[in-house]
């Protein structure tokens, strides 16, 4: 892919419309000033003082944010509680220009929320403290899943692609229940004009008729129930081939600094990563890959071209450290810099 071809693909991203369905989380960061610590009169325990609070969409919400930054129109479909965190999550999505009107509000659920306390000192490096997660621990009600399916059937007719984000570890406690997966498989088989991609932390091997995009660890775990941070590339390739046979679709495996592996029915291709120098932040890079690959496919890219765009998006996100701020111009500029080396 040369620069003109990349620019042509990137320009078309603004003409795409993508539905993100799955587990939406409110990320809440609490900035704690250690110099202001107090002590409780009642218990004698330390009382940490929060001096700033920021919120942002996480999990499926972060994928939606990256898609929007890349220029796509985005619609979201998930489950939130009838609570303040649900209000904040929807407000955060709207602020990014994302259509959140299809979200299902369930009074019996908590809005999934991750609270990130950060020790922020004026004289030392900041560091994260232990995270607090809030989510419902009971299975999703059948009526809630039915509402999700009804809205999914309507929305799939209005978009170029559907991205499924399955991030809740507890079986049937997130939006992507077995019933919803069956519906997605059926829609993907019938709607060949729509791209279907999925990322699941724990259940990659259960998807059918969609293109799964796991990382190396998730890929191997889905097939061999083996959990290794850095599995050998040969083992990843074997697992990816098994996933391709299960899903009936190509499989894209992200390999971090090693790039990506693409497995189709006609063979396997290893696409090296774009080198990144200086300080990097890999948090959220996978979401950038998922978003960029999707919009590139919608824009008419071949699978290999889409994966190259995903590599560029991951590199740009790691270098900037702000994945939600990723913009198409960064991707083109990075391609230009890389090919001039």
C-alpha positions, 0 to 999 in steps of 0.5 A: 500500500502506497501513500496515495492508497492510504490517503484514499482509504483514510478519506473514506473513513468519514463516510462510514457508520459503525455500530459498537455493541457490548460491554460499556464501562465508565472509567472514573479517574480520581486524582489524589494529592498525598500532601493533603492527607487527613485522618478520620476522627472516628476511625483514625484511618487515613482519609485520602483527598481527591482534588480532581475527577475525570470520566471517560467511556471505557471498554466498548465505549473506548472502541467507540471513542477511537472510531469517532476520532478516526472520523466514523459515525458511531452508534452504541448498543449496550446495557447501563443501569438507571443510575448516576454512572449511567448518566455520566457514561451517556453524557461522555459518549454524547460529548464525543459526538457518539449516538448513544440513544439505543442504549438499554437502561435496566433498573436492576443493573449497575452501570459498569464502572472502573474507579482508578485512584491516582496518587498525584504528587507535585514532587514525585512521579504519579502512580496508579493505586488499586482499581475498584470495579463496580458491575452487576454479578448476576445474569442478565435478565432475558427481557434485557437480552430481548431488548438488545436483540430487537434494537440490534436487528434494527440498527444493523440495517443502518450501518456498514459494520458491527463491532462486538466488544465482550469484556465482562469476565462473568459468564452471562453477566455482561451484554454479550450473552450466549443468546446475543452471540447466536443472534450476531452469528445469524445476522452475520451469516445473512447480512453479507454487506455488513462487516462483523468483527469481535473482540472477547477477553474470555470467550473468543472461541464461542463466536461464529461467522464473525472476524475475531481479533484477539491478542496472542494470549487470548487466541491461544487461551481460546483453543488450548486453555493455556494462559501465557503472556508471550506464547510462541508465534508458531503456537499462536498461528496454530490456534488462529487457524483453529479459530478460523475454522470455527468462525468461518472467517479470517482471524486477526491476532495482535502481537504487540511490538511483533505486529499482527498475524492474519489467517485466511483460508488461503494461508497465513501472513505475518505483518510486522509492527511499525517501530515506535521510538521514545516513551510509549503507552500500550494501553488501548492500542488493541482498541485502536487496531480494532477500530482502524481495521474496521473503518478501513474495511468499510472504506474498501481496503483489502484485509492486508491493507486494513491490517496495515492501517491497524498497525499504523493506528496502534503505533500512533496511539502508543506514541501519543499515549492518548488513544482517544485523541487519535486522528487520521492525519497522525496515521498518514504522517506516521506512514510517511515518516516510517517509509522515509527512514 
